[in-house]
Amino acid sequence: MIGIVGGGIAGLAAAYRLQQHGHEVRVFEASDDLGGLAAVYETAGDPIEKFYHHLSASEGTIVDLAEDLGLGDRVKWRYKTDAFYVDGVVHPMEQLWEIAAYPHLSLYDKFRLGMLVLEIDVRSGWPDPDGFADIEDFEDVPVTEFLLEQTTENVYRNFWEPLLDAKFGSRKDDVSAAWLLGRVKFRGERDLLRGEQLGYFEGGFHLLIEALVEAVGRENVVTGARVTDLDLTGGEASALTAETDRGTESHDVDRVVVATMPTVLEALTGYECEIDFQGTVCSVWSMDESLTDVYWLNLVDDAPFGVFIEHTNFVPPERYGGEHLYYTASYVQDPGEDRWQMSDDEVEAHWQEGIADLFPDFDPDAVNWVQTARNPRTAPIYETGYLEQVVPYDLSASVAEGVYYAGMASRAQYPERSLNGGIEAGFAAADRAAGVVDEADDAPRAKKA
């Protein structure tokens, strides 16, 4: 039997893949819930994820898996709406003419910004469409230095810096230009007239989690089972110990896939990962009314949260029984920050004041409910030299024979962590554990309706 530590999407994907290779598996999940960051709240209609999710056009592996599990018709692609909030005004920034009308960038600023988004290097003074072909060439280049060279000071201050502040906060100066270039590639193609399409599971991403659990077999997935020890005697994995409500259990294993955060990997094996992670505080708001016309609102403002997302401007409110649903969220780089130290009630009260400051017509009495989730490690900080710190899928050489890793510190979660990356990491570790390695499986594949 191959043991899987962690019942998030990477662990479930690894179990599914190993079963396809003919192996017996058992998944051990410490919490009572499966799916990790894809856990949900109930609404008047479909459930909604506690932390916002969508698919980019480059994320083909998750779409292929949905097809395999009979959910292909549930993946819906819609054109999103993006905007920047500056000085009390919402500026749409998705379609070509909206970008052209944005008053806080000059025509030359927009040209330089456009060249970067189209992955055309103009730093030499001559457009080079292949200048960013290998993002690893930019691993040691700080993102701020790169942006000031590739675009302009004004583009940096009025476009990129607010996005970097929202994404990385106090750690933004440590981030690598390779992350940004990879992020541009990750987002996929744009229609110059209609903008960018994003994908979403009709009914929510939990449908994929449920389908994976059913495919693996509920009898092979154990919740409330915290793995506390791996027996690596003799330089190979032979057993794992799990704490459950029934007591301490020991299970013989042939191999083990650790599909959790690297802190768990270190506790179980001693393998140290140097990657720094940041946490997230994220609130979902249910209201009777819409506050904006856009899905994703970037804030060039001193709002107490980093982004404002009106989910029901992307997925229709009819899917949620008519509720209008919003996300307010902030990344947290240091657990000593006020946002992390506040109680959920304090966060919600503080953020409600922030919503009122942004939208004068906001009526607190129109809030039906609000729920706040937090996780101390929701995303890596993609600092310079990040790839040197990635944890290998196969840890036979550095830990013991039969130990594999498929957590958020895996190569598949670069240049951006995602559910698609979790599936790719699970597949890659499973293929190695099964002795079947196809390098093409590690590469993202574009798939779009």
C-alpha positions as CSV (number, residue, x, y, z in Angstrom):
1,M,0.0,0.0,0.0
2,I,1.2,3.5,-0.8
3,G,0.3,6.1,1.9
4,I,-0.7,9.6,1.0
5,V,-0.2,12.3,3.6
6,G,-2.7,15.1,3.0
7,G,-6.2,15.1,1.5
8,G,-6.0,18.3,-0.4
9,I,-6.2,18.3,-4.2
10,A,-2.6,17.2,-4.6
11,G,-3.0,14.2,-2.3
12,L,-6.3,13.2,-3.9
13,A,-4.8,13.6,-7.4
14,A,-1.7,11.5,-6.4
15,A,-4.0,8.7,-5.1
16,Y,-6.1,8.8,-8.2
17,R,-3.1,8.5,-10.5
18,L,-1.5,5.7,-8.4
19,Q,-4.7,3.7,-8.6
20,Q,-4.6,4.2,-12.4
21,H,-1.1,2.6,-12.3
22,G,-2.6,-0.3,-10.4
23,H,-1.5,0.5,-6.8
24,E,-3.4,0.3,-3.6
25,V,-3.5,3.6,-1.8
26,R,-4.8,5.2,1.4
27,V,-5.1,9.0,2.0
28,F,-4.6,10.4,5.5
29,E,-6.0,13.8,6.2
30,A,-5.5,15.5,9.5
31,S,-8.6,17.7,9.4
32,D,-12.2,16.7,9.1
33,D,-12.4,18.3,5.6
34,L,-11.0,17.3,2.3
35,G,-9.9,19.6,-0.5
36,G,-7.6,22.0,1.4
37,L,-8.0,25.6,0.1
38,A,-11.0,24.4,-2.0
39,A,-13.3,24.0,1.1
40,V,-16.6,25.8,0.8
41,Y,-19.4,27.8,2.6
42,E,-23.0,27.0,2.0
43,T,-25.2,29.7,0.3
44,A,-28.9,29.9,-0.8
45,G,-27.8,28.0,-3.9
46,D,-24.4,26.6,-4.9
47,P,-21.6,26.4,-2.3
48,I,-18.8,29.0,-2.6
49,E,-15.1,28.5,-1.9
50,K,-13.8,30.0,1.3
51,F,-10.8,31.3,-0.8
52,Y,-11.4,32.6,-4.3
53,H,-10.6,30.3,-7.3
54,H,-10.8,30.4,-11.0
55,L,-9.0,28.8,-14.0
56,S,-6.7,30.5,-16.5
57,A,-6.5,29.4,-20.1
58,S,-3.1,27.7,-19.5
59,E,-4.5,25.3,-16.9
60,G,-5.2,22.3,-19.0
61,T,-4.5,19.5,-16.6
62,I,-7.4,20.2,-14.3
63,V,-9.7,20.5,-17.3
64,D,-8.5,17.1,-18.6
65,L,-9.1,15.6,-15.2
66,A,-12.6,17.0,-15.1
67,E,-13.2,15.3,-18.4
68,D,-11.9,12.0,-17.0
69,L,-14.2,12.3,-14.0
70,G,-17.3,13.1,-16.0
71,L,-17.3,16.8,-15.2
72,G,-16.1,18.3,-18.5
73,D,-19.5,20.0,-19.1
74,R,-19.3,21.7,-15.7
75,V,-16.2,23.8,-16.7
76,K,-17.6,27.1,-18.0
77,W,-15.4,29.8,-19.6
78,R,-16.6,33.4,-19.2
79,Y,-15.0,36.8,-20.0
80,K,-14.0,38.4,-16.8
81,T,-14.1,42.1,-16.0
82,D,-11.1,43.9,-14.4
83,A,-10.8,47.4,-13.0
84,F,-8.6,49.8,-11.0
85,Y,-10.1,51.8,-8.2
86,V,-8.2,55.2,-8.1
87,D,-9.3,58.3,-6.2
88,G,-12.8,57.1,-5.8
89,V,-13.3,56.2,-9.4
90,V,-13.6,52.6,-10.8
91,H,-11.7,52.4,-14.1
92,P,-12.5,49.3,-16.2
93,M,-9.2,47.8,-17.5
94,E,-10.2,44.7,-19.5
95,Q,-11.0,45.7,-23.0
96,L,-8.7,47.5,-25.4
97,W,-10.6,50.8,-25.4
98,E,-10.9,50.8,-21.6
99,I,-7.2,50.5,-21.2
100,A,-6.7,53.2,-23.8
101,A,-9.0,55.5,-21.8
102,Y,-7.3,54.9,-18.4
103,P,-6.2,58.5,-17.4
104,H,-3.3,57.6,-15.1
105,L,-1.0,56.3,-17.8
106,S,0.3,58.2,-20.8
107,L,0.2,56.7,-24.4
108,Y,3.9,55.8,-24.1
109,D,3.2,54.3,-20.7
110,K,0.5,52.1,-22.2
111,F,2.8,51.1,-25.1
112,R,5.5,49.9,-22.7
113,L,3.0,48.1,-20.5
114,G,1.5,46.5,-23.6
115,M,4.8,45.2,-24.8
116,L,5.5,43.5,-21.5
117,V,2.0,41.9,-21.3
118,L,2.5,40.6,-24.9
119,E,5.9,39.2,-23.8
120,I,7.9,41.5,-26.1
121,D,11.2,42.7,-24.7
122,V,12.0,46.3,-25.7
123,R,14.8,47.0,-23.3
124,S,17.4,47.1,-26.1
125,G,15.3,49.7,-28.0
126,W,14.3,47.0,-30.5
127,P,11.3,44.7,-30.0
128,D,12.4,41.2,-29.3
129,P,9.5,38.6,-29.1
130,D,11.8,36.0,-27.8
131,G,13.5,38.0,-25.1
132,F,11.4,36.4,-22.3
133,A,11.3,32.9,-23.7
134,D,13.2,31.4,-20.8
135,I,11.9,32.9,-17.5
136,E,14.6,31.2,-15.6
137,D,17.1,33.7,-17.0
138,F,15.3,36.3,-14.8
139,E,15.4,34.2,-11.5
140,D,18.0,36.5,-9.9
141,V,16.5,39.8,-11.2
142,P,14.4,41.7,-8.6
143,V,11.0,42.4,-10.0
144,T,11.1,46.1,-9.2
145,E,14.4,46.6,-11.0
146,F,13.0,44.7,-14.0
147,L,9.8,46.6,-14.2
148,L,11.5,50.0,-14.0
149,E,13.7,48.9,-16.8
150,Q,11.1,47.2,-19.0
151,T,8.3,49.8,-18.5
152,T,8.4,53.3,-16.9
153,E,8.4,54.9,-13.5
154,N,4.8,55.9,-14.0
155,V,3.7,52.4,-15.0
156,Y,5.4,51.0,-12.0
157,R,3.9,53.4,-9.5
158,N,0.4,53.5,-11.0
159,F,0.0,49.9,-12.2
160,W,2.5,47.3,-11.0
161,E,3.3,48.6,-7.5
162,P,-0.3,48.4,-6.2
163,L,-0.6,44.9,-7.5
164,L,2.7,43.9,-5.9
165,D,1.7,45.5,-2.6
166,A,-1.6,43.5,-2.7
167,K,0.2,40.2,-3.6
168,F,3.4,40.4,-1.5
169,G,3.1,43.3,0.8
170,S,6.3,44.0,2.8
171,R,8.1,41.3,0.8
172,K,7.5,42.7,-2.7
173,D,11.2,43.9,-3.1
174,D,12.3,40.3,-2.6
175,V,10.3,38.9,-5.5
176,S,11.9,37.7,-8.7
177,A,11.1,39.0,-12.2
178,A,10.8,35.4,-13.2
179,W,7.6,35.2,-11.1
180,L,6.1,38.1,-13.0
181,L,7.0,36.8,-16.4
182,G,5.8,33.3,-15.5
183,R,2.6,34.9,-14.3
184,V,2.1,36.6,-17.6
185,K,2.5,33.3,-19.4
186,F,0.3,31.5,-16.9
187,R,-2.6,33.8,-17.6
188,G,-2.8,32.7,-21.3
189,E,-4.1,34.6,-24.3
190,R,-6.3,37.6,-24.3
191,D,-8.9,38.7,-26.9
192,L,-8.0,42.3,-27.7
193,L,-11.6,43.3,-27.9
194,R,-13.3,41.2,-25.2
195,G,-10.4,40.7,-22.7
196,E,-9.5,37.5,-20.9
197,Q,-11.5,34.3,-20.3
198,L,-11.5,32.5,-17.0
199,G,-12.9,29.2,-16.1
200,Y,-15.1,28.1,-13.2
201,F,-16.9,24.9,-12.3
202,E,-20.6,25.3,-12.5
203,G,-21.6,24.3,-9.0
204,G,-18.2,25.1,-7.5
205,F,-14.8,23.5,-7.4
206,H,-16.0,21.2,-4.6
207,L,-17.6,19.1,-7.3
208,L,-14.1,18.1,-8.5
209,I,-13.0,17.3,-5.0
210,E,-16.1,15.1,-4.5
211,A,-15.5,13.4,-7.8
212,L,-11.9,12.6,-6.9
213,V,-12.9,11.2,-3.5
214,E,-15.5,9.0,-5.2
215,A,-13.0,7.9,-7.9
216,V,-10.4,7.0,-5.2
217,G,-13.0,5.4,-3.0
218,R,-14.2,6.8,0.3
219,E,-13.0,3.7,2.0
220,N,-9.5,4.7,1.0
221,V,-9.7,8.2,2.4
222,V,-9.4,8.8,6.1
223,T,-10.1,12.2,7.7
224,G,-9.2,13.2,11.3
225,A,-6.0,11.2,10.9
226,R,-2.8,13.2,11.5
227,V,0.3,11.4,10.4
228,T,2.9,11.9,13.1
229,D,5.7,9.6,12.1
230,L,7.3,7.8,9.2
231,D,9.4,4.7,9.7
232,L,12.4,5.2,7.5
233,T,14.6,2.6,9.1
234,G,17.2,1.2,6.8
235,G,16.9,4.1,4.4
236,E,13.4,3.3,3.1
237,A,9.8,4.0,3.9
238,S,8.1,1.0,5.5
239,A,5.3,2.4,7.8
240,L,3.5,5.5,9.0
241,T,1.9,6.4,12.3
242,A,-1.4,8.3,12.4
243,E,-3.2,9.8,15.4
244,T,-7.0,9.4,15.1
245,D,-10.0,9.7,17.5
246,R,-9.5,5.9,17.9
247,G,-6.0,6.3,19.1
248,T,-2.6,5.7,17.5
249,E,-2.5,3.6,14.4
250,S,0.4,2.1,12.5
251,H,0.1,1.2,8.8
252,D,2.6,-0.7,6.7
253,V,3.5,1.2,3.4
254,D,5.6,0.4,0.4
255,R,6.0,4.1,-0.4
256,V,4.7,7.4,0.8
257,V,3.7,10.6,-0.9
258,V,3.7,13.7,1.3
259,A,1.2,16.1,-0.2
260,T,1.2,18.9,2.4
261,M,3.2,22.0,3.3
262,P,6.9,21.5,3.6
263,T,6.7,22.2,7.3
264,V,5.0,18.8,7.6
265,L,7.6,17.2,5.4
266,E,10.3,18.5,7.7
267,A,8.6,17.3,10.8
268,L,8.2,13.8,9.3
269,T,11.6,13.4,7.6
270,G,13.9,16.2,8.6
271,Y,14.0,17.6,5.1
272,E,14.4,21.4,5.3
273,C,12.7,23.7,2.8
274,E,14.0,27.3,2.7
275,I,10.9,28.7,0.8
276,D,9.1,31.4,2.7
277,F,5.3,31.4,2.7
278,Q,2.6,34.0,3.3
279,G,-0.8,33.5,4.8
280,T,-4.2,34.9,3.8
281,V,-7.2,36.4,5.6
282,C,-10.2,36.1,3.4
283,S,-13.9,37.1,4.0
284,V,-16.9,36.2,1.9
285,W,-19.8,38.6,2.1
286,S,-23.4,37.9,1.1
287,M,-25.5,41.0,0.2
288,D,-28.8,41.8,-1.4
289,E,-27.3,44.2,-3.9
290,S,-24.4,44.7,-6.3
291,L,-21.7,47.3,-5.5
292,T,-19.8,47.3,-8.8
293,D,-20.0,46.2,-12.4
294,V,-16.7,44.3,-12.3
295,Y,-15.4,41.0,-11.1
296,W,-11.9,41.9,-10.0
297,L,-11.2,45.3,-8.5
298,N,-7.6,46.3,-8.0
299,L,-7.2,48.9,-5.3
300,V,-4.9,51.9,-5.8
301,D,-6.1,53.0,-2.4
302,D,-5.4,52.7,1.3
303,A,-8.2,50.1,1.8
304,P,-7.7,47.7,4.7
305,F,-7.8,44.7,2.3
306,G,-5.7,44.0,-0.8
307,V,-8.4,43.2,-3.3
308,F,-12.2,43.4,-3.7
309,I,-13.8,40.7,-5.8
310,E,-17.5,40.7,-6.7
311,H,-17.8,37.0,-7.5
312,T,-21.4,37.3,-8.8
313,N,-20.2,39.6,-11.5
314,F,-18.4,36.5,-12.9
315,V,-20.8,33.7,-11.8
316,P,-24.4,34.9,-12.0
317,P,-26.1,35.5,-8.6
318,E,-28.9,33.1,-9.7
319,R,-26.5,30.2,-9.0
320,Y,-26.5,31.4,-5.3
321,G,-30.3,31.8,-4.9
322,G,-30.0,35.5,-5.8
323,E,-27.3,36.3,-3.2
324,H,-24.6,38.8,-4.3
325,L,-21.3,37.4,-3.1
326,Y,-18.0,39.3,-2.6
327,Y,-14.5,38.5,-1.4
328,T,-12.3,40.9,0.6
329,A,-8.8,39.4,1.1
330,S,-5.3,40.3,2.2
331,Y,-2.0,38.4,2.2
332,V,-0.1,38.3,5.5
333,Q,3.7,38.1,5.4
334,D,4.2,38.3,9.1
335,P,2.0,36.6,11.8
336,G,2.6,39.6,14.0
337,E,0.6,41.8,11.6
338,D,-2.6,43.4,12.9
339,R,-4.7,41.6,10.3
340,W,-3.6,38.2,11.6
341,Q,-3.8,39.1,15.2
342,M,-7.4,40.4,14.9
343,S,-10.3,38.1,15.7
344,D,-12.7,37.3,12.8
345,D,-15.2,39.7,14.2
346,E,-12.6,42.5,14.4
347,V,-11.5,41.8,10.8
348,E,-15.1,41.9,9.5
349,A,-15.9,45.1,11.3
350,H,-12.7,46.8,10.1
351,W,-13.2,45.6,6.5
352,Q,-16.9,46.6,6.6
353,E,-15.7,50.2,7.3
354,G,-13.3,49.8,4.3
355,I,-16.1,48.8,2.0
356,A,-18.1,51.8,3.1
357,D,-15.2,54.1,2.4
358,L,-14.9,52.7,-1.1
359,F,-18.6,52.6,-1.9
360,P,-20.6,55.5,-0.4
361,D,-23.9,53.7,-1.3
362,F,-22.9,50.6,0.7
363,D,-25.6,49.8,3.2
364,P,-24.4,47.6,6.1
365,D,-28.0,46.5,6.7
366,A,-27.9,44.8,3.2
367,V,-25.3,42.3,4.5
368,N,-26.9,38.9,4.9
369,W,-23.9,37.2,6.3
370,V,-20.1,37.2,6.3
371,Q,-17.7,34.4,7.0
372,T,-13.9,34.7,7.4
373,A,-11.3,32.1,6.7
374,R,-7.6,32.2,7.3
375,N,-4.6,30.0,6.5
376,P,-1.0,30.7,7.6
377,R,0.5,29.3,4.3
378,T,-1.5,29.9,1.2
379,A,1.2,30.9,-1.2
380,P,5.0,31.0,-1.6
381,I,6.9,34.2,-1.7
382,Y,8.6,33.8,-5.1
383,E,11.8,35.6,-4.2
384,T,15.0,35.7,-6.3
385,G,16.6,32.3,-6.6
386,Y,13.3,30.5,-5.8
387,L,13.8,27.5,-8.1
388,E,16.9,26.5,-6.2
389,Q,14.7,26.0,-3.1
390,V,12.0,23.9,-4.8
391,V,11.5,20.4,-3.2
392,P,12.0,17.5,-5.6
393,Y,9.2,15.1,-6.3
394,D,11.5,12.1,-5.6
395,L,13.3,12.4,-2.2
396,S,15.0,9.0,-2.4
397,A,18.4,10.5,-2.6
398,S,18.0,13.1,0.2
399,V,15.6,11.4,2.6
400,A,14.9,7.7,2.0
401,E,13.8,5.3,-0.7
402,G,10.1,5.5,-1.3
403,V,9.5,9.0,-0.1
404,Y,7.9,11.5,-2.6
405,Y,6.7,15.1,-2.3
406,A,3.7,16.8,-3.9
407,G,3.1,19.9,-1.8
408,M,3.0,23.6,-2.5
409,A,6.8,23.8,-2.6
410,S,6.8,21.6,-5.8
411,R,8.0,22.7,-9.2
412,A,4.4,22.5,-10.5
413,Q,3.4,25.3,-8.2
414,Y,5.6,27.8,-10.0
415,P,5.3,30.5,-11.2
416,E,1.9,30.6,-9.4
417,R,0.2,28.3,-7.0
418,S,-3.1,26.9,-8.1
419,L,-5.4,23.9,-7.9
420,N,-4.1,23.0,-11.4
421,G,-0.6,23.0,-10.0
422,G,-1.6,20.9,-7.1
423,I,-3.0,18.3,-9.5
424,E,0.2,18.4,-11.6
425,A,2.3,18.0,-8.5
426,G,0.2,15.0,-7.4
427,F,0.5,13.4,-10.8
428,A,4.2,14.0,-11.0
429,A,4.9,12.5,-7.6
430,A,2.6,9.5,-8.3
431,D,4.3,8.8,-11.6
432,R,7.7,8.6,-9.9
433,A,6.3,6.5,-7.0
434,A,4.9,4.1,-9.6
435,G,8.2,4.1,-11.6
436,V,6.4,5.6,-14.6
437,V,7.8,9.1,-15.4
438,D,6.6,11.0,-18.5
439,E,8.3,14.4,-18.4
440,A,5.5,15.8,-20.6
441,D,3.1,15.2,-17.7
442,D,5.1,17.9,-15.6
443,A,4.5,20.6,-18.2
444,P,1.3,22.7,-18.2
445,R,-0.9,22.2,-21.1
446,A,-3.2,24.8,-22.5
447,K,-6.9,23.9,-22.9
448,K,-9.7,26.3,-23.4
449,A,-13.3,26.1,-24.6
